[in-house]
Amino acid sequence: MGFRKYLLRKTVVYLITFLFAVTLNWLLPRLMPGNPIEAMIESNLNLAPGEKEILIKFYEELYGLNEPLWRQFVNFWVRLFHGDLGYSLLYKAPVWDLIKHALPYDIAILLPAIALSWLVGNWLGAIAGKNTRYDRYMMPIFYFLASMPYFWFAMLLVYFVGVRADLLPYQGAYDPALVPSLSWEFIKSFLEHWILPFLSLFTVMIGSWAIGMRNMIIYELEADYVRYLEALGASEKLMTKHAYRNAILPQVTGLALQLGLMVAGAIATEIVFNYPGIGILLMNAALSQDYFLLQGAFLMVVVSVLAANFIIDIVYAFIDPRVRTSYTEG
């Protein structure tokens, strides 16, 4: 019964957060200065003032931007519940189609980069937290990696591995002469283009995970329950096991947040490698004031972050005794 109340409370909180976040997501692009229809027309056509005004009125009516804000807001929710994210002003295509095309590229790079860096970083951080000599030599490296901007390391890889050594391609997601398919030629090209963006993210992420785990391990090994186990004559392996289980909890939360933000793409990395992910879509949409593409892309971010946090809250109820106690006693 206690877990049901806990689940209901979390569901209500996340639904309210979703409504508030999506409302802000709709409103903020419309608070930006300028007119997206006017920007679209001026960037494509050289028209006389009278013709320009006619086209602006036509497109505003076509996209529903001539209606009052409250009606645009209602229409947005109606279309959203019908699965319609709108039509991109910039790309002249349905927003969902654009997201559906870009999302697999982000997942292909970010999911393995986040997951593997989490595993490797936590492992290295746990060793550093227990081994003073290892900690002395590895912590400067961890701090260097954590403080290194993604785009800077990406540019180093492009210059040294891609340009100077000419070992791997560094532009795009695959050879532009190929058509996406399940053929070996396409898969080989995709993997070759995948390596450098993956390495740029994976390497930098390791530092942050390692520092976080190292600090948590040191804190947990000094905790009272570990001292109590030591006084009882428990083995070092048993004390480390309990310390690790508690130290990993904040890292699990960080992992959920990173996975939730995955759909936003890694904008800097995608720009450096000209990788066709959602990050590029977001940047282009912001520069061209493409309301509908901004709404759709940020909606995916909101949904994924909330879903990841909701799932991790449920997981916490099973892996953290303190959470179980809070809802069984409350």
C-alpha positions as CSV (number, residue, x, y, z in Angstrom):
1,M,0.0,0.0,0.0
2,G,2.9,2.3,0.8
3,F,4.5,1.8,-2.5
4,R,1.2,2.5,-4.3
5,K,0.9,5.9,-2.5
6,Y,4.6,6.7,-3.4
7,L,4.0,5.8,-7.0
8,L,0.8,7.9,-7.2
9,R,2.5,10.9,-5.6
10,K,5.4,10.7,-8.1
11,T,3.1,10.3,-11.0
12,V,1.1,13.5,-10.1
13,V,4.3,15.5,-9.5
14,Y,5.7,14.4,-12.9
15,L,2.4,15.2,-14.7
16,I,2.3,18.7,-13.3
17,T,6.0,19.2,-14.2
18,F,5.2,18.0,-17.7
19,L,2.4,20.4,-18.2
20,F,4.4,23.3,-16.8
21,A,7.5,22.4,-18.9
22,V,5.6,22.0,-22.1
23,T,3.8,25.3,-21.6
24,L,7.1,27.1,-21.2
25,N,8.5,25.2,-24.2
26,W,5.6,26.6,-26.3
27,L,5.9,30.1,-24.9
28,L,9.6,30.8,-24.9
29,P,10.2,30.7,-28.7
30,R,7.3,33.2,-29.1
31,L,9.0,35.6,-26.7
32,M,12.0,35.8,-29.0
33,P,12.3,39.1,-30.9
34,G,11.6,39.0,-34.7
35,N,9.1,37.3,-37.0
36,P,10.0,33.8,-38.2
37,I,7.8,34.1,-41.3
38,E,9.5,37.4,-42.3
39,A,13.0,35.9,-41.7
40,M,12.1,32.9,-43.8
41,I,10.8,35.0,-46.7
42,E,13.8,37.4,-46.7
43,S,16.3,34.6,-46.7
44,N,14.8,33.0,-49.8
45,L,13.2,35.7,-51.9
46,N,13.9,39.2,-53.1
47,L,10.4,40.7,-53.1
48,A,8.9,44.1,-53.3
49,P,7.4,45.4,-50.0
50,G,3.8,44.8,-51.2
51,E,4.5,41.3,-52.3
52,K,6.3,40.6,-49.1
53,E,3.3,41.7,-47.0
54,I,1.0,39.4,-48.9
55,L,3.3,36.5,-48.5
56,I,3.7,37.2,-44.7
57,K,-0.1,37.2,-44.2
58,F,-0.4,34.1,-46.3
59,Y,2.1,32.1,-44.3
60,E,1.0,33.4,-40.9
61,E,-2.5,32.2,-41.8
62,L,-1.2,28.9,-43.1
63,Y,0.8,28.2,-39.9
64,G,-1.9,29.7,-37.6
65,L,0.5,32.5,-36.3
66,N,-2.1,35.2,-37.1
67,E,-4.4,34.0,-34.3
68,P,-4.4,35.2,-30.7
69,L,-1.8,33.6,-28.4
70,W,-4.5,31.8,-26.3
71,R,-5.9,30.2,-29.4
72,Q,-2.5,29.2,-30.7
73,F,-1.9,27.6,-27.3
74,V,-5.1,25.6,-27.4
75,N,-4.4,24.5,-31.0
76,F,-0.9,23.4,-29.9
77,W,-2.3,21.1,-27.2
78,V,-5.0,19.7,-29.5
79,R,-2.4,18.9,-32.2
80,L,0.0,17.5,-29.6
81,F,-2.6,15.0,-28.3
82,H,-3.1,13.9,-31.9
83,G,0.6,13.3,-32.4
84,D,1.1,16.4,-34.6
85,L,4.3,18.4,-33.7
86,G,3.8,20.9,-36.5
87,Y,5.5,21.7,-39.8
88,S,9.1,23.1,-39.8
89,L,9.4,26.6,-41.3
90,L,13.0,26.1,-42.1
91,Y,13.1,22.5,-43.5
92,K,9.6,22.6,-45.0
93,A,8.9,19.2,-43.6
94,P,6.9,17.7,-40.6
95,V,8.8,18.2,-37.4
96,W,8.3,14.6,-36.3
97,D,9.9,13.3,-39.5
98,L,12.9,15.5,-38.9
99,I,13.3,14.3,-35.3
100,K,12.7,10.7,-36.4
101,H,15.5,11.0,-38.9
102,A,18.0,12.7,-36.5
103,L,17.3,10.8,-33.3
104,P,18.9,7.5,-34.3
105,Y,22.2,9.2,-35.0
106,D,22.2,10.8,-31.5
107,I,21.4,7.5,-29.8
108,A,24.1,5.7,-31.8
109,I,26.8,8.0,-30.4
110,L,25.5,9.1,-27.0
111,L,24.0,5.9,-25.6
112,P,27.3,3.9,-25.9
113,A,29.4,7.0,-24.9
114,I,27.3,7.6,-21.8
115,A,26.9,4.0,-20.7
116,L,30.5,2.9,-21.3
117,S,32.0,6.1,-19.8
118,W,29.8,5.6,-16.7
119,L,31.0,2.0,-16.3
120,V,34.7,2.8,-16.9
121,G,34.6,6.1,-14.9
122,N,33.0,4.5,-11.8
123,W,35.4,1.6,-11.9
124,L,38.4,3.9,-12.1
125,G,37.0,6.3,-9.5
126,A,36.3,3.4,-7.1
127,I,40.0,2.2,-7.4
128,A,41.2,5.8,-6.9
129,G,39.1,6.1,-3.7
130,K,40.7,3.0,-2.2
131,N,44.3,3.2,-3.5
132,T,46.2,6.3,-2.4
133,R,49.1,5.8,-4.8
134,Y,46.8,5.3,-7.8
135,D,44.8,8.3,-6.7
136,R,47.8,10.5,-6.6
137,Y,48.6,9.9,-10.3
138,M,45.2,9.5,-11.7
139,M,43.3,12.4,-10.2
140,P,45.2,15.1,-12.3
141,I,44.2,13.1,-15.4
142,F,40.6,12.9,-14.3
143,Y,40.4,16.6,-13.5
144,F,42.0,17.4,-16.9
145,L,39.5,15.3,-18.7
146,A,36.5,16.7,-16.8
147,S,37.5,20.3,-17.4
148,M,38.2,19.7,-21.1
149,P,35.4,21.1,-23.4
150,Y,33.8,18.5,-25.7
151,F,34.4,20.6,-28.8
152,W,38.0,21.3,-28.0
153,F,38.9,17.6,-27.7
154,A,36.7,16.9,-30.8
155,M,38.8,19.5,-32.8
156,L,42.0,17.8,-31.6
157,L,40.7,14.5,-32.9
158,V,39.7,16.0,-36.2
159,Y,43.1,17.7,-36.6
160,F,45.4,14.9,-35.5
161,V,43.5,11.8,-36.4
162,G,41.4,13.0,-39.3
163,V,43.5,15.6,-41.1
164,R,47.1,15.0,-40.2
165,A,47.1,11.2,-39.9
166,D,44.1,10.7,-42.3
167,L,43.1,7.6,-40.4
168,L,39.4,8.2,-40.1
169,P,36.7,10.3,-41.7
170,Y,35.6,13.3,-39.6
171,Q,32.6,14.9,-41.5
172,G,29.1,13.6,-41.6
173,A,27.6,10.2,-40.4
174,Y,28.5,8.2,-43.5
175,D,29.9,8.6,-47.0
176,P,27.6,11.0,-48.9
177,A,27.9,8.8,-52.0
178,L,26.1,6.0,-50.1
179,V,22.4,5.5,-49.4
180,P,21.5,4.4,-45.9
181,S,20.8,0.6,-45.9
182,L,21.8,-2.6,-44.2
183,S,24.6,-3.3,-46.7
184,W,28.1,-4.0,-45.4
185,E,29.5,-1.0,-47.3
186,F,27.1,1.4,-45.6
187,I,27.6,-0.2,-42.1
188,K,31.4,0.0,-42.5
189,S,31.2,3.7,-43.6
190,F,28.8,4.5,-40.7
191,L,31.1,2.9,-38.1
192,E,34.2,4.7,-39.5
193,H,32.4,8.1,-39.2
194,W,31.1,7.1,-35.7
195,I,34.4,6.5,-34.0
196,L,35.7,10.0,-33.6
197,P,32.5,11.6,-32.3
198,F,32.1,8.7,-29.9
199,L,35.7,9.0,-28.6
200,S,35.4,12.8,-28.1
201,L,32.3,12.3,-25.8
202,F,33.4,9.0,-24.1
203,T,36.9,10.3,-23.1
204,V,35.7,13.6,-21.6
205,M,32.8,11.9,-19.8
206,I,35.1,9.5,-18.0
207,G,36.7,12.2,-15.9
208,S,33.5,13.5,-14.4
209,W,32.2,10.0,-13.5
210,A,35.6,9.0,-12.0
211,I,35.8,12.1,-9.8
212,G,32.2,11.7,-8.6
213,M,32.7,8.0,-7.6
214,R,36.2,8.6,-6.1
215,N,34.8,11.3,-3.8
216,M,31.7,9.2,-2.8
217,I,33.9,6.2,-2.1
218,I,36.1,8.2,0.2
219,Y,33.1,9.6,2.0
220,E,31.4,6.2,2.4
221,L,34.6,4.5,3.7
222,E,34.7,7.1,6.5
223,A,31.1,6.7,7.4
224,D,30.0,5.3,10.8
225,Y,28.6,2.0,9.4
226,V,31.9,1.2,7.8
227,R,33.7,1.9,11.1
228,Y,31.2,-0.3,12.9
229,L,31.8,-3.1,10.4
230,E,35.6,-2.7,10.9
231,A,35.1,-2.9,14.7
232,L,33.2,-6.1,14.2
233,G,36.1,-7.6,12.3
234,A,34.5,-7.5,8.8
235,S,36.7,-8.1,5.9
236,E,37.9,-5.2,3.7
237,K,36.0,-6.7,0.8
238,L,32.7,-6.6,2.7
239,M,33.2,-3.0,3.8
240,T,34.1,-1.9,0.3
241,K,31.1,-3.7,-1.1
242,H,28.7,-1.8,1.2
243,A,30.5,1.5,0.6
244,Y,30.3,0.9,-3.2
245,R,26.5,0.2,-3.0
246,N,25.9,3.5,-1.3
247,A,28.4,5.5,-3.4
248,I,26.9,4.3,-6.7
249,L,23.4,5.8,-5.9
250,P,24.2,9.4,-6.8
251,Q,26.0,8.1,-9.9
252,V,22.8,6.3,-11.0
253,T,20.9,9.6,-10.7
254,G,23.5,11.3,-12.9
255,L,23.3,8.5,-15.4
256,A,19.5,8.9,-15.6
257,L,19.9,12.6,-16.2
258,Q,22.5,12.1,-18.9
259,L,20.3,9.5,-20.7
260,G,17.4,11.8,-20.5
261,L,19.3,14.6,-22.1
262,M,20.6,12.3,-24.8
263,V,17.9,13.2,-27.2
264,A,19.0,16.9,-27.1
265,G,22.2,15.7,-28.8
266,A,25.7,17.0,-28.2
267,I,25.4,20.3,-30.2
268,A,29.1,21.2,-30.0
269,T,30.3,17.7,-31.1
270,E,27.7,17.6,-33.9
271,I,28.9,20.9,-35.2
272,V,32.5,19.9,-35.2
273,F,31.9,16.6,-37.0
274,N,28.9,17.9,-39.0
275,Y,26.9,15.0,-37.6
276,P,23.2,15.0,-38.5
277,G,21.7,14.8,-35.0
278,I,19.1,16.7,-33.0
279,G,21.7,19.2,-31.8
280,I,22.1,20.5,-35.3
281,L,18.3,20.8,-35.7
282,L,18.1,22.7,-32.4
283,M,20.8,25.1,-33.4
284,N,19.3,25.8,-36.8
285,A,15.8,26.1,-35.4
286,A,17.0,28.7,-32.9
287,L,18.9,30.7,-35.5
288,S,15.9,30.8,-37.8
289,Q,13.2,31.1,-35.1
290,D,11.5,28.0,-36.3
291,Y,8.9,27.8,-33.6
292,F,7.5,24.4,-34.5
293,L,10.9,22.7,-34.7
294,L,12.0,24.2,-31.4
295,Q,8.8,23.1,-29.8
296,G,9.1,19.6,-31.1
297,A,12.8,19.1,-30.3
298,F,12.5,20.5,-26.8
299,L,9.4,18.5,-26.2
300,M,11.4,15.3,-26.9
301,V,14.0,16.6,-24.3
302,V,11.3,17.3,-21.7
303,V,9.6,13.9,-22.2
304,S,12.9,12.0,-22.1
305,V,14.3,13.8,-19.0
306,L,11.0,13.4,-17.1
307,A,10.7,9.7,-18.1
308,A,14.3,9.0,-17.1
309,N,13.8,10.7,-13.7
310,F,10.5,8.9,-13.1
311,I,12.1,5.5,-13.9
312,I,15.0,6.2,-11.6
313,D,12.7,7.3,-8.8
314,I,11.0,3.9,-9.1
315,V,14.3,2.1,-9.3
316,Y,15.5,4.0,-6.1
317,A,12.5,2.5,-4.3
318,F,14.0,-0.9,-4.7
319,I,17.8,-0.2,-4.4
320,D,17.8,2.4,-1.6
321,P,16.5,1.2,1.8
322,R,16.0,4.9,2.9
323,V,13.4,5.5,0.1
324,R,11.6,2.2,1.0
325,T,11.5,3.3,4.6
326,S,10.1,6.8,3.7
327,Y,7.1,5.4,1.8
328,T,6.3,2.5,4.1
329,E,6.4,4.7,7.1
330,G,4.7,7.7,5.4
